[in-house]
Amino acid sequence: MITGYVIRRCLIPAAAVVVEANTKPQSETEQLCRPSELPIYTPEPVQSTASVCKEEGELPGYLEDIFRNVRITLTKYNQEFQAYKKVGLDQLEKSKENIECVVDYLQEENNTLPKAGAIGIGALTGLIFGLRGGLFKRTLYATTGALSMGALCYPKEAAVYAETGITEAKKYITIAYNFVYGVKKDDPPLELPSLPKFPSSFSEAWDSVKSTFVSDEKTSKPQEKAVEQASKPGVTEK
């Protein structure tokens, strides 16, 4: 009796605990649900076959692909060209500023030694360009380089000397012109013929071309009329 009583007192609570442990996870698993089953998620729309066919029909064709590729390629090259152009313009502006600084420095009155060095460099550059020629060519090139740098270093003096040289050259050319035409000492000297005026702009050049064509048409029309009249039978000139 005592043994049965002890067994009932020990085993019955243990069995109750085991049963409770087995039933509790089942209740918890029954309460779990998937995230897609929550009310905040909406079901994905069902895509119909007609819409799929419509999208497939709207795919770009062969020509559209070609034009699109060409446009993309041209856009790419245009962007690269604009970038290189910007770099080139920046370098050009920097070079221009540097040259202006050097020219301003050389044109200062107290910079005698830099001016002499620049004139010497100009003469040496001309001599290098004329090395393949004879003595006259080398001398001419060296003199031209030195005079060019001298005109750059002394612009005011160069303008005065240039005007004087043009006047003297014109005088000697006039003397030679009169000598060629046999003008004697007591005869009035002949004036040099005026040189044709060169157009200084595109508009002036276009106007001169149009005037030339108009004058040609005016001179050609009377000649054509005279030829037509002469070719007609029974027509004599009065």
Helices and strands as residue ranges (DSSP letters): H 2-31, G 35-37, H 49-57, H 62-106, H 112-129, H 135-153, H 155-180, H 202-231
